[in-house]
Amino acid sequence: MTPSDSGKDITLRIAQNPEADELLGRSPLAALVGMLLDQQVPMEWAFTGPYTLAERMGSDDLDAGRIAAYDPDAFAELFTTKPALHRYPGSMAQRVQQLCQFLVAEYDGDASAVWRDAATGDELLERLNALPGFGTQKARIFLALLGKQFGVRPKGWREAAGPYGEAGSHRSVADITGPESLAEVRAYKQEAKAAAKAAKTKTTARTTAKTTKTARSAKKPGGLSPDK
């Protein structure tokens, strides 16, 4: 990754691994791949993935053109070799390759071109959302990561990132700067997951109660009855 707008080299502590974080800080593609892998696995595992992948490819960085042209079965083997790069190594290998093929086709293989000349946060969000494997939430989180830790801050970037762009928040990988903030982000995610589960349970209970009440009413004299 190129230096931030402040002119200082970028130091990350997302993977909690010095070598992996160093790669994330200097390689735009590694950062994108790490974000892509950040799904149903611990964040440290996801963002260490690009470093492990580069090692297995015999390189100190990732190259979109090389990955795009890699034999799919051989590339999948790089992910499935123990320790696997992801909980779902086969499908994620395919997604990473699709991402790189898109970057080659649309940006000449230059991952940083996705955000380099974006004039506004909305434009950048649209570009990120178009990447294979990047839904709206993942795109907003990565936009927040770019703004908060990489100095990529087009006009309106915080607004485009939604709640993930809020200053002082601890919602996502964009806010991880060390072990303490990692713990805070993990706690937030667990609380959000528990709240969502509770809301779903409450909704299910209400639906069940309503269905039961309707069924009981149908059995009462004068209530609803099936057509004869």
N, C-alpha and C positions, 0 to 999 in steps of 0.2 A: 504494500500500500504506500502511496506517496505520502510525504509529510503532511501534517494537518495545516489548516490555514494559518496557524500561529507560527509555522515554520519549524516546529519541533517534531522530532520523530515520535511516532505513535507507540505507546506502550500499553498493551492490553493485559488483562488478567481474567479472561473469560474461561479459558480451558483449564486454568489452574496448573498449567504445565509450561515452563519457560520456553521450550523449543516450539511447542504448538502455538503459544501466544505470539511468539516472535514472527512466525509465519503468517498468522492472521493479520498482524500489524503491517506487514509489507506486501502481502499478496491479495489484491482485490478478489481474485477467483477463489482463493482459500476462504475468505470471509463469506462469500456467497454460498459456497458449498457447505460451510459450517452451519449457516442459517438454514439451508435446505435440509440438512440432517437433523436439525433441532426439532424433533417430532417423536414423541413416545419413548424418549430415552433421556437420561440426565443431560443437562446442558454441557457439562464438562466433557462427557463422552462424545456428544455431537461435534463440539468445536475442536476436539483433538483429532477427529476423523480426517480432516484435510492433511494434517501433518503425517499421520500414519499412512494415508494413501500415497502421498508424495514419496515417502520412504519405500513403500512397496513397488513404486514405479521407478525406483532408482534415481530420484531427483530431489532437489532441495526446494522445488516449487511445483505448482500444478500448471499445466498447459492445456487450454481449452481445445486447441486444434488436435493435440495428441489424444486427449480423452475422447473427443468426438469421433475420431477415426479408429479407436481401439476395438478389437474384436469383442463383441458383447459378452460372450461366454468367458473369455479370459479376463475381461474387466470385472465381471461379477465375481470371479474367483478371488480377485484382489480384496473384495469386500467380505467374502465368506470365510477366507482363511482365518483361523483362530489366532488371536482374539478377533472376532468379527467386528467390523466397523460400525455396525448398527444392529438393533434388535431385529430388523427386517432387511438383512444385507442384500438379498437379491433384488427386491423392488427398489431399494434406495440406490443401488448401483445403476439401475436403469434410469432413474430420475436424474442422477448426476450426469449421466451421459447425454440425456435429452437436454438438460440445461446447457451443457457445453456445445452441443450441436446447434442450439438456438443462438448462443453467443457468437459462434462462428458465422452463422447465416446472417445475423442482424447487426453484429458489432465487430466483425472481423476477428473474433476471438478475444477481444479486449474487454474484460469484465468492467473495468473502471469507466468505460465509455457509456455504461448504463446511466451513470450519474454525473459524469464530468461536466456536461454542458446543460444540464437540466435547469431551466430558468426559474421554475417555481416548485414548491413542494408537491402540488397536485400533479404536475407533469412527471416528477420523479416517482410518485406513487403509482401513476399509470404505467410507467416503464417497468417498475418492479413487479407490479401485479401481472404483467404480461409474461413474466419469466415462467417457464415450466416448473411446476411444483410450488409456486408462490401464490397463495391465496391472498385475500385482502389483509387478514390479520398478520400473516408472515411478512407481507410487504410493508405494513406499517411498522412492525417491530424493527425490520432491517433499516427502514428510513430513519427511525429514531436512533438506532445504533450509529448510522452514518453521521447524523447530526450531533449526537452527544459525545461520541468518542473519536470520530474521524474528521471532524471539522467540515463536513459536507452540509452546508446550510443554505440552500436556496430559499428565496422568499416564501414564507408561509410553511416552512418544513414542520414546525411543531404542530400546527393545526392539521396538516395532512397526515401526520403520524397518529393523530387522535390522542387518547389517554397515554399512549406509550411515549409521546413527546413531552409530556409534562415534566417540568424541572423538579428535581427532588423526589420523583416517584421511584418505586421499587417493584415494577410490574413485569419486567422482562430482561432478557439478556442485554438489552441496551443500557441497563442500569448497573451491570456487574463490573465492579472495579477491584474486586478482591474477595477474600473468603467471607468477610462480614456482610458485604452487600449481596453476595451469592446466597447466603443464609436468609437474608431479608426477602430476596426475590422468591426463593423457594417457599418461604412461609406464606407469602402473598398468594402464590399459585395454589398451595394446598388449601388456603382459606377460600379462595374463589371456587375451587373444585368442590369443596364441602358445601358451600352455599348453593351452587348449582344443583348438587345432588339433593339437598334438602328441598329446594324449590320444586324439583321434578317429583319428589315423593309426595309433597303437599298437593301438587296438581293432580297426581294419580289418585290420591285419596279423595279429593273433591269429585273427580269424575266417577269413581266407584260409588261414592255416596249418592250422587245424583242418579246414576243408573239404577241403584237399589231402590231409591225412593220412587222412581218412575215405574219400576216393576211392581212395587207394592200397591201403588195407586191404581194400576191396571187391574189388580185382583179385587179391589173394593167394588161394592155395588155402585153402579153408575159410572164406574171408571172406564178406562179404555179397554176394549176387548178386540180380539182378532176378528176379521170379517168372516162371516159364515158363507 
